[in-house]
Amino acid sequence: MAKYGLMIDYEYCSGCQSCEVACKNELDLPLGKWGIKVLQLGPWELGPKKWEWDYIPVPTSYCNLCEKRLAMGEVPSCVLHCQAGVIEFGPVEELASKMTKKGKKVTMFIP
């Protein structure tokens, strides 16, 4: 049986937090709890007119990859509602293979 996970291409995450809202609604999480949380890294200056500033969606221990949605053949809510299309769901082996082709990505496996 394949293990599934999320791959997040944070180079293009806009920080809109749609994934956070979709997850909170899907899992009915209370105020102050998140299944996925968008973290801000930066800004800081790397050199003249060059800045580092990233938004990184990070699944938390509340994330269950929307197991009820998966049972119905649907993708996790964060994937469906990501406005920038930077969160991908699939078998961990496939996601790991895709990571080798491009830089600023992280893969999360939820047991």
C-alpha positions as CSV (number, residue, x, y, z in Angstrom):
1,M,0.0,0.0,0.0
2,A,1.4,3.4,-1.0
3,K,2.0,6.0,1.6
4,Y,0.6,9.4,0.8
5,G,1.8,12.9,1.6
6,L,1.8,16.6,0.6
7,M,4.4,18.4,-1.4
8,I,4.6,22.2,-1.1
9,D,6.4,24.4,-3.6
10,Y,6.9,27.3,-1.2
11,E,8.8,29.4,-3.8
12,Y,5.4,30.4,-5.2
13,C,3.3,30.4,-2.0
14,S,1.7,33.9,-1.8
15,G,0.8,33.6,1.9
16,C,-2.9,33.9,1.3
17,Q,-3.7,31.4,4.0
18,S,-6.6,29.8,2.0
19,C,-5.1,26.4,3.0
20,E,-5.4,27.3,6.7
21,V,-9.0,28.4,6.4
22,A,-10.0,25.4,4.3
23,C,-8.4,23.0,6.8
24,K,-9.9,24.7,9.9
25,N,-13.3,24.4,8.3
26,E,-12.8,20.8,7.1
27,L,-11.6,19.5,10.5
28,D,-13.8,21.9,12.5
29,L,-10.8,23.1,14.5
30,P,-11.2,25.6,17.3
31,L,-9.7,29.1,17.4
32,G,-5.9,28.8,17.8
33,K,-5.6,25.4,16.3
34,W,-4.5,24.6,12.7
35,G,-4.1,21.5,10.6
36,I,-1.8,23.5,8.4
37,K,-0.2,26.8,9.3
38,V,1.4,29.3,7.0
39,L,4.7,30.6,8.4
40,Q,6.5,33.7,7.2
41,L,10.3,33.5,6.8
42,G,11.9,37.0,6.3
43,P,12.1,39.5,4.9
44,W,15.8,40.0,5.1
45,E,18.2,41.6,2.6
46,L,20.6,39.2,0.8
47,G,22.4,42.0,-1.0
48,P,21.7,45.2,-2.9
49,K,18.1,45.1,-4.1
50,K,17.8,41.3,-3.4
51,W,15.6,40.1,-0.6
52,E,14.6,36.7,0.9
53,W,10.9,36.5,1.9
54,D,9.0,33.2,1.9
55,Y,5.7,31.8,3.1
56,I,5.8,28.2,4.0
57,P,2.7,26.2,4.7
58,V,3.5,23.6,7.4
59,P,1.1,20.7,8.2
60,T,0.7,20.2,12.0
61,S,-0.1,17.2,14.1
62,Y,-3.8,17.9,13.6
63,C,-3.4,17.1,9.8
64,N,-4.9,13.7,8.9
65,L,-4.7,14.5,5.1
66,C,-8.5,14.9,5.2
67,E,-9.0,11.2,5.6
68,K,-12.8,11.6,5.1
69,R,-12.3,13.4,1.8
70,L,-9.7,10.7,0.7
71,A,-12.2,8.0,1.5
72,M,-14.6,9.7,-1.0
73,G,-11.9,9.9,-3.7
74,E,-11.2,13.6,-3.2
75,V,-8.0,15.5,-2.5
76,P,-7.3,17.2,0.9
77,S,-9.0,20.5,1.4
78,C,-5.8,22.5,1.5
79,V,-4.8,21.2,-1.9
80,L,-8.3,22.0,-3.4
81,H,-8.3,25.5,-2.0
82,C,-4.7,26.6,-2.5
83,Q,-5.0,29.7,-4.7
84,A,-1.5,29.5,-5.9
85,G,-1.7,25.8,-6.7
86,V,1.5,25.0,-4.7
87,I,0.3,22.1,-2.6
88,E,0.2,18.7,-4.2
89,F,-1.1,15.4,-2.8
90,G,0.1,12.0,-3.9
91,P,2.1,8.9,-3.2
92,V,5.3,9.8,-1.3
93,E,7.5,8.1,-3.9
94,E,6.1,10.2,-6.7
95,L,6.4,13.4,-4.7
96,A,10.0,12.6,-3.7
97,S,10.8,12.0,-7.4
98,K,9.3,15.4,-8.3
99,M,11.3,17.1,-5.6
100,T,14.6,16.3,-7.3
101,K,13.6,18.4,-10.3
102,K,13.1,21.8,-8.5
103,G,14.5,23.7,-5.5
104,K,12.2,25.2,-2.9
105,K,9.9,22.3,-2.1
106,V,9.2,20.3,1.1
107,T,7.4,17.0,1.4
108,M,5.3,16.0,4.4
109,F,4.3,12.4,5.1
110,I,1.5,12.0,7.6
111,P,1.5,8.5,9.2
